[in-house]
Amino acid sequence: MEKSDIEELRARVGCAAVLEYEGFAIDRKESTRRAVKFRRDDDIVIVIRGDRGWFDARSDAKGDVFALASYLHAIGFAEALAFVGDLIAFQPTMPTWEKPLLQTQPMASVADRWNHRKRPWRASATWSYLRQNRALPWQVISAAIEADVLREGPYGSMWAKHIDQAGAVIGWEERGPDWRGFSTGGAKALFQFGMDGARRICVTEAAVDALSLAAIEQTRPDTLYVSTGGGWSPLTAQALQTLASGEGAWLVAATDNNVQGEVFADRLRQMADSAGCDFSRLRPEAEDWNEELKERRERGELPHTRPAHQG
């Protein structure tokens, strides 16, 4: 096959077509416009770059549509070409996103967009979302606002700040009743809530989970609750390594109770071994800490919370 034919085939058949044909389904709750999560039993593949790239959430496997076919079927490139070619007429079911794609004017900087947004306040749309939809106690919400890690997003959503090593905002997690994503043009590092210099570092996969665990534990004064935003970027790894290298550090993998959570936990275990710090695994009984918080509230087990203090 000529190179031009291969490029045309790559352009006409996306990774989503291969995955859907192989029985994978889109996890809409865990997907964003830029990263669409596909599941098949315990297998998880993330489609990126506008359906032209992918990576396996449980390994280092990644590549284009041909690499995906090769990976799923353990076949060579020639066989992968034939397999992908058979899918030219196959149309996958892709999600539609309500968030507009087009920018009608130049985008302001990440810091300017963050500073332009108000902090949540009692009875604001974001406050109501966190209290009613996410079951977070008012004490934890107030402490997070006081620590300046939250902002009012559009349509009642929450922005949760990610910072660099100098403490400057570089991006934010976006969560709302009908939307989840990450700041356009922003970078993932860590969301941080709790005591600066704390020995115990609880690592979760979402800011809402970090706040939920803080509520369940009544915001332990020896703990810094952090979120990776569901990613593992070089900035995230660097920030975690810095925390794990602190004197007397104790790294706690408080990731989700599922396959992806175990993958993250194993990475944290390896990081703790490399840094020579203490390590433990903390699993919610539910799938994640926010669901755990909700279930405890329904059972009347939600503890009284006290305000956290930011050092």
C-alpha positions in Angstrom: 0.0 0.0 0.0 1.3 3.4 -0.9 2.1 5.9 1.8 -0.6 8.3 0.5 -3.1 5.5 0.8 -2.0 4.8 4.4 -2.4 8.4 5.3 -5.9 8.5 3.7 -6.9 5.4 5.7 -5.6 7.0 8.9 -7.6 10.1 8.2 -10.8 8.3 7.4 -10.9 5.8 10.3 -10.6 7.0 13.8 -9.7 5.2 17.0 -13.3 5.3 18.2 -14.4 3.2 15.3 -11.9 0.5 16.2 -12.9 0.5 19.8 -16.6 0.5 19.3 -16.3 -2.3 16.7 -14.4 -4.3 19.3 -17.1 -3.9 21.9 -15.9 -0.9 23.9 -18.4 1.7 25.1 -18.0 5.4 25.9 -17.9 6.3 29.6 -19.6 9.6 29.3 -19.3 10.5 33.0 -15.5 10.1 32.8 -15.0 11.7 29.3 -14.2 15.2 28.1 -14.1 16.7 24.7 -10.3 16.2 24.5 -10.2 12.8 26.2 -12.9 10.2 25.5 -12.8 7.2 27.8 -13.8 3.8 26.4 -14.4 0.8 28.6 -14.8 -2.9 27.9 -15.0 -4.8 31.1 -11.8 -3.9 32.9 -10.1 -2.6 29.8 -9.8 1.2 29.6 -8.6 3.1 26.5 -8.5 6.9 26.2 -9.0 8.5 22.8 -7.3 11.8 22.3 -6.1 14.3 19.6 -9.6 14.5 17.9 -10.0 10.7 17.5 -6.5 10.3 16.0 -4.6 9.1 19.1 -5.1 6.9 22.1 -3.4 5.5 25.2 -4.1 2.6 27.5 -4.9 3.8 31.0 -3.2 0.7 32.6 0.0 0.6 30.6 2.3 2.7 28.5 0.7 1.6 25.2 -0.3 4.4 22.9 -0.2 5.5 19.2 -2.4 5.9 16.2 -5.3 3.9 14.8 -3.0 1.2 13.3 -1.1 0.9 16.6 -4.5 0.4 18.3 -5.5 -2.4 16.0 -2.2 -4.0 16.5 -2.4 -3.7 20.2 -5.9 -5.1 20.5 -5.3 -8.1 18.3 -1.6 -8.6 18.8 -1.0 -8.4 15.0 1.6 -6.8 12.7 1.3 -3.6 10.8 0.2 -5.2 7.5 -2.7 -7.0 9.3 -3.6 -3.9 11.1 -3.8 -2.0 7.8 -6.3 -4.6 6.5 -8.3 -4.5 9.7 -8.6 -0.7 9.7 -9.4 -0.7 6.0 -12.5 -2.9 6.7 -13.8 -0.2 9.0 -14.0 2.6 6.4 -17.8 2.4 6.3 -18.2 1.9 10.0 -19.6 5.0 11.8 -19.0 5.0 15.6 -21.3 6.7 18.0 -19.4 9.7 19.4 -20.7 11.9 22.2 -21.9 15.5 21.6 -20.5 18.2 23.9 -22.6 21.1 25.0 -19.5 23.3 25.7 -18.8 25.5 22.6 -15.7 24.7 20.7 -15.1 27.9 18.8 -13.4 30.9 20.4 -14.7 34.2 18.9 -12.0 36.3 20.4 -8.4 35.7 21.7 -8.4 33.8 25.0 -7.2 35.6 28.1 -4.3 34.0 30.1 -5.0 31.3 32.6 -4.3 33.5 35.5 -6.5 36.4 34.2 -9.4 34.0 33.6 -9.1 32.6 37.1 -8.8 36.0 38.7 -11.8 37.2 36.7 -14.0 34.6 38.4 -15.6 35.2 41.8 -15.1 33.0 44.8 -18.2 31.0 45.7 -20.4 32.5 48.4 -23.4 31.1 50.4 -26.4 30.5 48.1 -24.3 31.0 45.0 -24.8 28.5 42.2 -21.5 26.8 42.9 -22.1 26.7 46.6 -25.5 25.0 45.9 -23.9 22.5 43.5 -21.3 21.5 46.1 -23.8 21.3 49.0 -26.7 19.7 47.2 -25.2 17.7 44.3 -21.9 16.8 46.0 -23.1 16.6 49.7 -20.1 18.5 50.9 -20.5 20.1 54.4 -20.5 23.8 54.5 -17.4 23.9 56.8 -15.3 22.2 54.1 -16.6 24.4 51.3 -16.0 27.5 53.4 -12.4 26.4 54.3 -11.7 25.7 50.6 -13.0 29.2 49.7 -10.9 30.8 52.4 -7.9 28.9 51.1 -8.6 30.4 47.6 -8.7 27.1 45.8 -12.3 27.4 44.3 -13.9 29.7 41.8 -17.4 30.1 40.4 -17.6 28.5 37.0 -20.3 29.1 34.4 -23.7 27.5 34.8 -23.3 26.6 38.4 -20.0 24.7 37.9 -17.0 24.6 40.2 -13.4 25.5 39.2 -10.7 23.8 41.4 -7.3 25.4 41.2 -4.1 23.5 40.1 -0.9 25.2 41.0 2.8 25.0 40.0 5.8 24.7 42.3 5.7 28.4 43.0 2.0 28.3 43.9 0.8 30.1 40.8 -2.4 29.0 39.2 -1.8 27.0 35.9 -5.2 25.4 35.4 -8.3 24.1 37.1 -10.6 21.2 37.2 -14.1 22.0 36.0 -17.1 20.1 37.5 -20.8 21.0 37.3 -24.2 19.4 37.2 -23.9 18.9 33.4 -20.2 19.4 32.7 -16.8 18.0 33.6 -13.5 19.0 32.0 -10.2 20.9 32.5 -9.4 24.5 31.8 -8.8 25.2 28.1 -5.1 26.1 27.7 -4.4 25.1 31.3 -1.9 22.5 32.7 -2.5 19.8 35.2 -0.3 19.5 38.3 -2.1 19.2 41.6 -5.1 20.6 43.4 -4.1 21.1 47.1 -6.3 21.5 50.2 -5.1 21.4 53.8 -2.0 22.1 55.7 1.1 23.2 53.9 4.0 21.1 54.9 1.7 18.3 56.2 3.4 14.9 56.6 0.4 12.9 55.3 -0.4 13.4 51.6 -3.7 11.9 50.5 -3.7 11.6 46.7 -7.1 11.4 45.0 -8.2 11.6 41.3 -10.6 14.6 41.5 -10.8 17.8 43.6 -14.3 16.9 44.7 -12.9 13.6 46.0 -10.2 15.4 47.8 -12.7 17.6 49.5 -15.0 14.7 50.2 -12.2 12.7 51.9 -11.4 15.8 53.9 -15.0 15.9 55.1 -15.1 12.2 56.0 -11.8 12.6 58.0 -12.9 15.9 59.5 -10.0 17.6 57.8 -7.1 16.1 59.6 -4.6 18.7 60.6 -1.6 16.5 59.6 -2.9 16.0 56.1 -2.7 17.7 52.7 -5.5 16.5 50.4 -4.5 16.6 46.7 -6.0 15.7 43.4 -4.3 14.8 40.1 -7.4 15.8 38.1 -7.5 12.3 36.7 -4.1 12.7 34.9 -0.5 12.0 35.4 1.4 14.8 33.6 5.1 15.5 34.1 4.1 18.4 36.3 1.9 16.1 38.4 4.7 13.6 38.8 7.1 16.4 39.7 4.8 17.9 42.3 4.1 14.5 43.9 7.8 13.7 44.0 8.5 17.0 45.8 5.8 16.1 48.4 7.0 12.6 48.8 10.6 13.8 49.4 9.6 16.0 52.3 10.9 15.1 55.8 8.7 12.3 57.3 6.4 12.2 54.3 3.6 9.6 54.2 2.1 9.1 50.7 -1.5 7.8 50.8 -3.0 6.4 47.6 -6.6 7.5 48.1 -7.6 6.8 44.5 -10.8 5.3 43.3 -11.9 1.8 44.1 -11.6 0.5 40.5 -9.0 -0.7 38.0 -7.8 2.8 37.1 -7.6 3.7 40.8 -5.4 0.6 41.3 -3.1 1.7 38.4 -2.7 5.1 40.0 -2.1 3.6 43.4 0.6 1.3 42.0 2.4 4.4 40.5 2.2 6.1 43.9 3.6 3.0 45.6 6.6 3.0 43.2 7.1 6.7 43.8 7.1 6.2 47.6 9.6 3.4 47.3 11.8 5.6 45.1 11.6 8.5 47.6 12.0 6.3 50.6 8.8 7.6 52.3 6.0 5.8 54.0 3.1 4.5 51.8 -0.4 3.2 52.4 -3.5 2.5 50.3 -6.9 4.0 51.3 -9.9 2.8 49.4 -13.5 4.1 49.6 -16.1 1.4 50.0 -18.0 3.1 47.1 -16.3 3.7 43.8 -15.0 7.1 44.8 -14.8 9.4 47.8 -17.7 11.6 46.8 -20.0 8.6 46.4 -18.7 7.4 49.8 -19.6 10.7 51.3 -23.1 10.7 49.9 -23.7 7.1 51.1 -22.5 8.0 54.6 -24.8 11.0 54.7 -27.8 8.9 53.6 -27.0 6.4 56.4 -26.7 9.3 58.9 -23.0 8.7 59.4 -21.7 12.0 58.1 -19.4 13.3 60.9 -19.5 16.8 62.2 -16.8 18.7 60.3 -14.7 21.5 61.5 -13.1 24.3 59.4 -9.7 23.5 57.9 -6.8 25.8 58.1 -4.4 26.6 55.3 -0.8 27.0 56.4 
